[in-house]
Amino acid sequence: MLDLSFIHLSAFYELTALVVLAAALGFIGVLLRQPMIVSFIAVGGGVGPSALNIVQSHAHIELLAELGIAVLLFLVGLKLDLKFIRTL
């Protein structure tokens, strides 16, 4: 069995594992013609305590998650069509 206990030594190792898993699942998602956000949500659910239990430093990861949501909402706002909003 693969020993992954070194991941819990530092928040940097946990973040690196998250990025590698997100990239791998994102690539698989692109091959399956799925939106990237679906792959990222799958990674987020998979690394939690209910599945792989990779995340141990909850404060650091929670901060990054909140920043990610803010950036996602900002990008959605940039892509939003003002003409469509006026018709509502």
Buried (B, 14 or more C-beta within 10 A) or exposed (E): EEEEEEBBEEBEBBBEBBEEBBEEBBEEBEEEEBEEEEBBEBBBEEBBEEEBEBBBBEEBBEEEEEEEEEEEEEEEEEEEEEEEEEEE
